[in-house]
Every structure is written in structure tokens, then in C-alpha cells.
């Protein structure tokens, strides 16, 4: 005796059927999905799920990830980069700074010469 076959959407499954799918696929069913092309050229993901009485083709709705909209004006990055360049000191500016805030003596004489 052959089993009855049925096509059903995951959203229309009963809670008990969804629990049974979780028991049958304890590691998840994502690796068991097949892609099916409909006559309207739409591609669906489906799970072949076999019970004692029925072989189900369960249509799974694709979850669209929420993606931030693309930035249309990418010139902002260049502006920020140019501002950062203006804030940096040139090599000439660094050499002319005789700042004693580094904590080191600039004297060439040392305390050892006083013996």
C-alpha cells in the first residue's frame, strides 16, 4: 500500500505536526530542504517529511534578512577621510616641537660625570 502524498505550507501545520518535525530533524531541517520551481517560475524551498500515513512536501517560507539600506552617497567616507588628514601633523611640525612632556631630560650631560 502506498502512502498518500500532500503539499502543505509550514504555516498551516498544526502545533503537533511542527513538534514532530522538530523530533524528526533534531539538528534542524535546513540541510534537508530542496528547491522547487513552480510553473510561475517562482522558486520555493520545501522539506520532504514522511510520517506513518503521509509523505508531506512542506513549503518553507524564506525569511528575508533585514538589511540596512545601502548608502546612496558614498562621498561621506571621502569627506571623513580628508578631515582626518587635516588633523594629522606633518613631519616638519613634529620635528619643530620641543615639548618636555615626554618625561625625559634633553640635557646631554649625565649625573655620572659629576664624580
N, C-alpha and C positions, 0 to 999 in steps of 0.2 A: 504494500500500500504506500503510495507516495504522499508526501506531506503537502499540505496546502501552502501556497505562496501568497505573500501580501506585501504591499508597499505602504508604508506609513511614515509620517513625519515624526521626528523625535518629540516635538512639542505636543503631539496628540497621544503619546504613550501614557499609560496610567502610571501612577507612582510605583506600583508593584512591578510593572514591566521595567521601569527605569532602575529600580533596585536590583532586578535580576540581571540587567545589562552590567551593572557595577560588579555583581558577583561573577559573571561570566568573563569579564575583562578587568581583573583586579589591578592590572598595571595601566589601564586606560585603553581606549579603543582607537586612539589617533593613528596608530600604526596599522590598523586593520581597515581603514577607510579605502574605498575605491571611488574613482571619479567616473561619473556617468554623464554622457552628453544627451540632452533632451532633443526632441525634434525641433525645438525653437532655438537650438544651438546654445542653450544655457548649460553650463557645467555644474553638476551637483556632486557633493560628497555624500556617500552613502555607506552604511555599515550592513554587512550581511550577518544577521543574527538568527541562529537556529534554536528553536525550542523543541519540546517533545511533539507538538502538534503542527507548528507553523514555521516556515522559513521566511523571516522578515527581511525586507530591504528597507532599512531605516534611513530616511533622508535627514541629514545633519545640516543645519543652517550654519553657514560660515560666519564666524564672528569677525567683524571688521575692526582691526585695531584702531584705537583713537590716535591719530597722528596730528601733531601740531601743523597748522597750515604753513606752507613754505613762505619764506620771506621774499616778497617781490623785489624789494630794494636792497640789493646786497652791497650797495655803496657804503652803508653804515660801517661795515667792517673796515673798509679802507680808511674812513674818517677817523675811527678809533685808533687805527694803526699809525696814522700820521700824527695824531695828537701825542701818542706815546713817544714818537721820535722827537718831537719838540721838547718834551720834558727831560729827555736824556741830555747829559752834559757831553760836550765834545772832549777829545783828548787834551786839547790846549787848555780847556777850563780845569781839567783835573790836575794838570801839571802846575798850574799857577796857584792852586790852593795850598797855602802853608798853614794848615789847621792843626793845632796841637791837641785836638780832641782824641787822637788815636792812643794816647797814654804813653807814648814813647818819647824819650828825650831826643832832640835833634842835634845836641852837642856831640862833637866828635871826641871830646875828651872824656875819659872814664875815671871812675873813682880809684881804680887800681894804680894810676900813675902818681898818686899823691904819696906813696910810701916814702 
